[in-house]
Amino acid sequence: MAYYYMYPFYAEFCREIGVQLVVSPPTTKRILAKMEFCPTDEPCVAVKLLFAHARELLDRGIDRLFIPCLVSLEPKNYCCPKFIGIPYMVKNALESGAQVLSPVIDLSQGKRDWERTWVETGLLLGATPDRARRALQAAWEAQHRFETLCVQKLLSTVEAFHVLESKVLKRGNDQAAAGSADETVAVIGHPYILFDAFSMDLVPKFKQYGRVLTAEMVSPKEIRRQMETVSDGERLWSFEAQLLGATLHYLRNNLVDKLVLVGSFECGPESIIENFVEEEAARYGVPFLLLTLDEHTADAGLATRIEAFMDVQPLPAEVSRSVPEVPVPGLRPERFVIGMPTMGHLDLAIRSALADCGVDSVKTPHANNEILELGKALSPEFVCLPFTITLGQMRWLLENGATHLLMVGGKGKCRLGWYAQVQEQLLRRLGYEFEIIVIDSPLPLRERWSDFRQTLKRTTNQASWLQILRALYAGYHRMAAIDQAESICHQVRAFESRPGTVDPLFAGFVRRVERAASTESVWMLLNEFRDQAEAIETEDTNPVRVRILGEIWVVLEAHINLHLESLLGKSKDPRVWVDREISVTQWFHKNLFPTREATARKNQIKRAAFPYLETDVGGHGRFSVGLTALAAQEAIDGIIHLMPFTCMPEIVAQNIMVKLSEELDLPVLTFIITDQTGEAGFETRVEAFLDILKDRRTGRLKLEEGA
């Protein structure tokens, strides 16, 4: 993966410290067959190919793999979580004796800390610290020469590699113009997709029809200039920013006749830039083709699609933009009514806070088939399920009285921070008129407090600060009370004589909390619920402990995870005590306003994850690994791991958890939630998993009795 971006850097570093760098051979069918070295099926084809190439090098007797960890290549953005996690994914798949060298590049944190990892790598390879530092400087210079060469000579990545390795120089313009000079096609995609053999000579296929331009032929300076026209564009993932910035440059300067975006199956970041690319192509009337490749793509079908696309004639500008067939609700400027997507019971707390500020809101519907279809009609194919459901909820809210939408933001490693921007584009394309209010984190306060304060004012329709603070205080306590009540349910379900007794009590408690007049009454309601729960008839059940972890939205959205916690609570043999640490208030205390207890627990989880995943990959990825690593010492019998299809941080975590499950002898059941997840199959898998936990417990008891 990073070879196609950073090979000049890596090669020069190794050359300068006197180490021979062996590059795996081009992909062949034999190497493709080695993708089974990847422990799971969920990563994109590029990740699985990296595993295959690692296996190829190991089979050739090489026992040190050089796979740097790319966290950030620019101060304000990150790389895809898979680039961050891949060295640790491979490291956890290795047999004994092999080693992964994974120095870090993380420009988001300054230079000193991450540069130390390169010096340490140099020491491992026999270089002095000074020589390693000089090698690092030389590596940056080599990388700059490579990028400059691509731009000045209009060379693709592989053509520039040939030049830098002192092979035959072919003029970039001649290479790109093999074919009719009448057509110029921008083929935009990661070079590890475009130029790897598994793509079946994709770029040469387009060169048969005309001149081909790729993203690396546009200067980093011009890409940054183009990305400044995109809101928060400087915070887009580094390599996707290159793809999108180059696309904008080609389109806005009328340099291409056709545009192709090439992605791999399940590529998360590509699902975000896809909408920007498609919209800009429509604006300029440039025919657009989205190609998605994986290891099963057939050459004949690919050639047919390319041939058909190249026959398409340019369109009048904006003719391809969607126009609604029926009128849709527009902005009612005389009203201020907020709607918001939800997660668990979060909307209850927010709506109560808005009401305390005198702001009307529309109650968010739970996920159902109607909501799903509303979201699917607009969503990119490989975007994650939370995006689709929250988009569907937005459409429903706009059609049921909302004039303003409230959505979380915060650009980081996960796609969540880009939801609001893309969702707004998709809704406006369909004809909706509204205002979207995006709440970002106030941290760090020096940089973001001013914007956060203005957003709070806008959200509350300019309520007084006294109103806002009181409302937030009350809303927080409603959410905290509900989270505590859920923890009570987890324990009671494991011991109640009649499974399911506590569930209607909890549902009634939530309804009363929503109507509660004050914070004091909320906590009185919680005490009443606790008394009711303690009064439930119980029995000695000796339950198994099952930890639920994963992506926070899927974990908390009972309608999405098919009411997993209630399902586990109704199991009679074995009985189940659910351990679920993830909650809204837990996230609040660990990330926004940390308490001493939450900070200590966060650090404990981080330390537990470190031997398996040293770097944060975004979302709850490292959290999932750390909680799994702690499971045995915390008397957990099994793990249920929940993740939406294509979730990037959890794909990394799932891959590593395979090793953890084996090492700790801990059963782990992963559910990859999609819109096609069926209730019957889901319940069958849960029942089978619980049978395994019961049999393991029975086996341990027999061993103890025998001893």
N, C-alpha and C positions, 0 to 999 in steps of 0.2 A: 504494500500500500504506500507507505511513506517513501519507498525506493523511487517511485515515479515523481515525487516532489523534491525529496531531500538527498538523493544519491550523491550529488556533487559535494554536499556538506559532509556526509558520512565518509565518502571515499577520501577526501582531503584530510579529514581528522585522522583516519587510520594511517594514511600515507605519512603524515607528519610525525606520528609517534612510532613509525617503523613497523607497523603491523600489516600483514597481508589480509585484505578483505576479499573473501570469496563470495561471489554473487550466485545465487541459485540460477539454474538454466531457465530458458523460456518455458512457459507452460506447455505441456504435452498431455495427451490422453492419459499417459501413465501417471503424470503428476496430478491430474484432475482426480484420478482414482484415490489419491491419498488424502482427499478432503475429509475422509472419515476420521482422520486424526483430530479434527475438531469435535469436542465432546457433545455438542448440541447442534440442532438443525436450524436454530433461529437466526444466527448471524447472517449478514448479507454475503453474497458470493465472494466479495473481496476479502473478507475476514477468513472465510473458509479456504480460499486460495492461499492466504498467508500461512495458515496451518499446513496446507499441503506442501508448500515450498519449505517450511521449517522441517517437515518430515523428510523431504528429499535431501536436505543438507545433513540431517542426522544419519540418514541411511548411507551417506557417503563418508561417514566417519568423523564429521565435524561436530565437536561437542561444546562449542561456544557460539551461541546465536546472538547477533547484534540487532536488537529491536528497541530503539529508543522510544521513550514515552513522550508523545507530542501533546502537551497540555495547551499551550498558547504560543502563537507565533507573532502576536501583536499585543500591545498593552491592554486593549479593551475587549478582546474577544478570546474565544477558546476554539479548540479543535473538536471534532465529533467525539462523543464519549468512547466510541470504538477505537479511535486512534489513541486515546488516553489509556484504555483498558487492555489493548491487545498484547503488550508484553507480559502482563500478569496472567492473561488468559492462556497464553502459550506456556508460560512458566509453570502453571498449575497442571498442565497436561503432560509435562515432560516425565520421562522415566529418570531414575536415579543416575547420576553421573553427568548429565548434560546441564548446561548453564545458560541463562539468558542475561545478557548485559543490557541494561535498560537505563542509560542516563536520560535525564529529563530536560526538555526545553519548555520553559514556562515564563514567557515575557510578561504575563499578567502580574507577576510577583517581583519584578526587578531582576537583576542579574546574579547577585551574589549566591543565593541559595542553590539555584538550579545549575549554575556553572560548576559548583562544587561536585556535582554528580559526574560531570565529565572529567574532572581532575581525578576523582576516585576511580573511574573506569580506566583512565590512562595509567594509573598506578597498578591496577590489576594486570594490565598488559605490558608492564615493564618500563613505562615512561616516568620521568621525573615530573613533579608538579609544574615546574616552569615549562618544560617541553609540552605538557598537556595543555597549558594555557595558551602557548603559542600556536599549538595545533588547532585549538578552538577558534582563535582569531583567523587563522588561515582558512578554516572551514567556512566561516562566514563570508570571507572574500571570494572563495570558490563558488559559493551559492549565488552571490551577487553577479559573478561573471556569467554563470549559467542563465540566470533570469534576464540579464541584459542581452545575451546572445539570442535567446528566443525572440525577444522583441525587435532587435535591430535587424536580424536576418529573416524574420518571420519563419522561425523553425519550430516544429513541434518538439515535445519533450524528448522523444527518442532520437530525432535528428540532431538536437543539440547535444545529447549524450555522445553520439558518434563523433561530433566535432571535438568535444572536450577530451575524448579518449584518443584524439589524433588519428581518427579514421578519415575516409574520403569525404571532403566537404562538398555537399550538394547545395546549390543555392535554394534558399527557402522558397522564394517566389516560384521557381521552376517546379519544386516539389508540390507546392499547393495548387499549381495551375495545370496539373496533368489532366487534360480533358478540355472540354469546351470552355473558353474564356468568357463566354456569355453569362455563365451562372457562377455566383459565389455563395457558398454554403457555410454557415457557422455551425460547426459540430461541437457542442458544448457538453463537457462531461469530465469526470475525474480521469486523469491519464491512466490510472491503474485499471480503468474499464476500457477506455478507448484504445489503448495500445497493447494490452495483454492479448496473448494468442487466443484466449477463450472467447474474445469478442468477434472472432472469425473475420479478421481484416475489415473491420467496420469502416475505418477512415479511408483505406484504399477503395472500398466500394463507392463511397461518395466522390472520390477523386475521378472516377470514371465519368462523372457528369459535369465536373467543373472544378473551380478553385475552392479549396477547403481552408477555413480559418478556425483556429482553436483558441482556447482561453489564455494559454501561456504566451501567446503572441501580443498580448496587451500589457503595457507597462504597469507595474504596481502603483505608480503615481496616478495614472489615469483611472485605474480600478478604484482607488480610494476616492478620487474626485467624483466618480459616478455613484459610489456608495453613499456619499454625503447627501445625495438627493433622495435616499431611502431613509425613512425614519428609523433611527438607531442602527443605520446600516453599518456603522463602524464596529458594531457589536455582534454582527453575524459571524458564524463559524468561519475560520480563516479561509479554508479551501472553497467553501460555498460562496464566500464573498468574492473570490477570484472568478468563479463561474458566472455569478450574477453580474458583477461589475463589467466583465468582458462582454456579456450579452447586451447590456445597456449601451456600452460603447459602440458595438457593431450596429445596433438598431438605430440609435439616435443620430449616428453619422451616416446613415444610409450606405453602409459598407457591405451588406449582404442581401441576397435575394430570397434566401430561405434559411430557416433556423431549425436545428435539431437539438433537443436536450436528451442526453443519454444518461440513464441511471441504472442502478442495479436493484433487483428485487429486494424490498424491505429497506431501502436507503432512507433513513429518517430525515436528514437535512435536505435531501433533494425534494422531499414532499413539501417542504416549506418554500423553497425558491421556485418550485414549479409554477405556482400561481403568479408570482411576480413576472416570470419569463413569459408565460402565456398572455398575460394582460398587456405587457409591453409589445409583444409581437402583434397582437390584435390592434393596438393603437396605431401601429405603422403599416398595417396591412401585409405583414410578412408571413407567408405560410409557415406553420409551426408543426413539428412532429415530436411527440414524446416517445422515446424508445426505452423499454425496460428490459434489461438482459439478466439472465442467470445461467447456471450451468446446464440448463435444459433447453436453452434457446437453439432453434434449428437454423442452419445456414440458409436453406431454401426459403423458409418463411421470412427471414430477415431480408434477404435479397428482394423478395417480392414487395415487401412493405416499402423499401427504399425506392424501388422502381416506380411504384404507384405514387409515392410522395413527390418524386422529382417531376412527375407529369402535372402536378398541381400548379395552377397559375396564381400569380400574386392577387391579393384581394384588396378592394378599396379599404382605406384605413378605417378601423373599428367596426367593419361589417360583421366580424365574427363574434362580437361581444353579445352576450345573452340579453334578450329583451323579454320581460315577463309577458305572458299571454293574457293575464288578468290583472286588474289593479291590485296593488298591495298597499297595506297601511303605510301612510307617510307620517312625517313629523307633525305633531300637534303642538305648535310653539306655545300655545296658551297653557299647556299642561307640563308638569314635571313628574313623570312616573318612571320609577327605576325597575328594571328587571335584571336578574343576574343568574348565570349558570350556578349550579350548586355542587357541593361535595359533602356527602353525608347529611348532617343537620346544619351545616354552616349557614345556609340561607335563612334559617329561622333566626339565628343570632343577628345576622346583618339586617334583616327586615325589621326586627324589633328595634335595633339601633336607629335605623332610618325613621321609623315611626316616632321615636323619641325626639327626633329633630324636625318633626312635622312634614316628612317626605313620604309620599305615597309609593307603594311598590306592588308588583304583581307576584303572587306566589309561584315559585318555580315548580313545574311538573317533574315528577320522577321519570327516569328513563323508561320508555316503553316503545312499542313498535312505531307509533306515530312520530315520536321524537326522533327515533333512529332514522326513519325514512326522510324526515325533514333535513337532517344533517347529511345523510349519505348523498342526497341529490346534489350537493355542492362540494363535498369534500374531495381533496386529492386522494388517489387510490391507496397510497401507503402511509397516510397520516395515521396517528394512533387513535384508538377508540375514544379516549376522553375528548379529543378535538371534535370528533364527529358528533358525539352526544351533546356537548356544550353548544355546538353550533346549532343543532336541532332545537335545543332549549331556547336559544336566542331568537330563532325564527318564530317559535311558538309565542314567546313573550311579546315580540313586536306585533304579532297578529292578535294579541289579547290585551292591548292597552298600553304597553310600555313605550315610552318615548326616548328613554335613555337606557343604555346597557352598561352594567358595571362588570369589569373583568380584571383579573389579576394580570400583572406583567412581570418584568424582571428578567432581563436577558442573561442567560447563563449557558450551561452545557446541555440541558434538556430543551425540548421544543416548546415547553409551556410558555416561555417568555415571548414567543412569536405567535401564539394563538390569536391574541386580540387583533393584531395588525392584519393577519391573513383572513380571519373571520370577518372583519370589517370590510375588506375588499370584496369578499365573496358575497356578502349581503348587499352591498351597494351595487354590485354588478347585476343583481337580481331586481333592483329597483327600490329597495327599502331606503327610507330616509330616517335617520336617527342620529343621536350623538352617543359615542362610546367613551366611557370614562375608565381609564386604565390605572389601577392602583399598583404602584411599584414599591419595592422595599424602601424604607427610609434610611437604610444603612448603605454605605457609611454616611453619618449625619452631615458631615461637612459638605459632601457633594450632593446629597439627595433630599435633605430635609426640606428645603424650600419648595421643591416640586411636590413632595409628599403633602406638605401643608396645604398647598393650593388645590391639590386633588381632593383632600378631605373637605375643603370648603365647597368645591364644586359638587361633590357627591351629596352633601347635605343641603344643597341649594342655599348656600351662604348662611347657615345657622351660626349662632354665636359659639365661641370657643367653649363656654361653659356648657352649652347644650351638647356640643360634640363630645367633650370629655365624659360627661355623665352618660351619654348614649353608648359610647365605646365601652365604658366600665360595665354598664348593665348588660350589653351584648356579650362581652367576654364571659361574664359570670353565668349567663344562660348556657353558653357553649360548654363551659367547664363543668357545670352541673350535669349536663347530658352525658359528657364523656365519663364522669364518675359513675353515673347510673349504669352505663354500658359495662363498665368494669365489674360492677356488682352482678349484673346479669351473667357475665362470663362464669363467675364462681357459682352462682345459684343454679344455673342450668346443669352443672356437673353433679349436683347432689339432690335436686328436687325429686320427690317421689313420683310425681306425675310430670314427665318431660313436657315442656311448653307452658307450664303454669305462669312463669314470670313474664312471658312475652306480652300478653295483653296489659299487664300492669305497667310495663315499660312504655308501651304505646300510649296509654292514658297519661302517664307522667309527662311525656313529650308534649302532648296536646295542652296540658295544664301549664307547662313552662312557657309555651308560646303565648298563652293568655295572661301570664302572671303580671301583676301591676308594678312590682318592684323587685330589686335584687334580694331583699330580705325574704320576700315570699317565695322566690326561686329556691333558696336554700332550705326554707321550711318544707317545700314540696319534696326536695331531695331527701330530707330526714324522714318524711312520711313514706317515701318510696323505700328507703332503707328498712324502715320498720316493717313494711308490708313484705319485703323480700325475706327478711329474717323470720317472719311468721309462716313462711311456706314450709310445708312438711318436707323433711329431707330424710335421706338414708345414707348409710355408709356404702359408697359406690366404688371407691378406689379408682378414680378416673385416670385416663391417660391425659398427659399435657400436650396440647398441640399449639404450636406457635404459628400465627398468621403474620406474614410479612410480605413486602413487595412494594409496588407503585402505590402511592398514597390514595389516589383517586379511586382505583379499582378496589383497594382494601376497604375504603370507607363507604363506597356506594353499594349498599345491600342489593339494590335492584339490578346491578350489573354483575356482582359476584354471586347471584342467585341465592341470596340470603344464606350464605355459607355458615355464618355463626349460629343462626337458628337451626340450620340443618345439623350441625355438629352437636348442638345442645339437645336435640331430640333423639340422638343415638342412644339406644338402650344397652347395647353390648358391643363394644365397651362404652361407658360413659366418658364424656370429653370435657375437660376443663380448658377453655380457650385462653391462650396468652396472646394478646394483641397490644403491642406497645404503641403502635402508630395511632395518633389521634390529632385532631385539630389543635387542641391545647398543647399537646406534646410538641408539635411542630412550632407553635407560637413561642414556647419557652426555649426551644433549642436554637431558633433562628432569628427571632425578632427582639424579644425582651427576655434574655436568658436568666434563669434562676440558678442558684448554686447547685442544686440537686440535678437539674436538667443538664447543666454543663458537665458535671462529673460523669453522668451517664453517657453523654455524647462522646466524651473522651475515652471512656471505657470501651464503647463500641468501636471507636476508631482504632484503638490499640489492638483489639481482638481481630479486626479486619486486616491490619497492616501486613502480617506475614503472607497474606493471600492477595491483597489489593492495596498497594501502598498509596495510591493517589485517588482523590475523589473524582468519580466519573459523572457526577450530577445526579439529580433526583434523589431517590433512596437507594441507589445501587450499592454504595459502600455500606450503608445501613443494613441492607439485606445480608451482605456477606458477614458483617460483624455480629449481627444477631444470630446468625447460623453458627458462627464460631463459638459463641457463648452458650449455645443451647445445652450442650452436655452438662456443663458445670451448673446450669440453672435448672436442672431436672426436667428438661423438655424431652418428650418421647419422640416427637416428629415435627416436621416443618411443612406447612402449606404455603407455597410461594405463588402470589398472584401478580400477573403482569398483563398489560394490554399488548396485543399483537403489534410488533415493530418498536416497542419501547426500548430505546437505546441503552439507558443505564442498566435496566433489568436484564437485557440480553447479556451484558458483560457479567452481571452478578450470577445469572443462571449458569453460565459457562463455568465459572469458578466454583459454584456450589456443588457441581458434580464431584470435584476433587474433595471438597469438604465433607460431603455425604459419605464418601468412601473412607476417608481418613478418620472421621469421628464415629463411623458405623451408625449413622443417623439417617433414617428415612426422610426423603424430601420429595414432595409431590408438587410439581409446577403446573399451574393452570395458565395457559395463554388465552386470554379472554378476547373474543371477537364478537361481531354481531351474529355469528353463526353458532355460538356456543349453545348447546342444547341442554335442557334441564335433566333429561333422563340419563344421558351419558355422563354428565357432571356428577349426579348423585351416585351413579354406579362406581365411578372412579374414587369418590370419597369413601364409599362403603368398603371398597377393596383396600384402600389405604388404612382405614381403621382396623380392618381384619389383620393386616400386617402388624400394626402396633399391638393388637391384642395377643397375637401369636408370639411376638417377641417378649412381651411381658410374661406370658405363661412359661415360655422357655427359660427365662431368667429365674422365675420362682422355682422351677423344677431343679435348676442347677444349684440354687441356694439351699433347697431342702436336701439335695444329695450331698452337698458339702457338709 
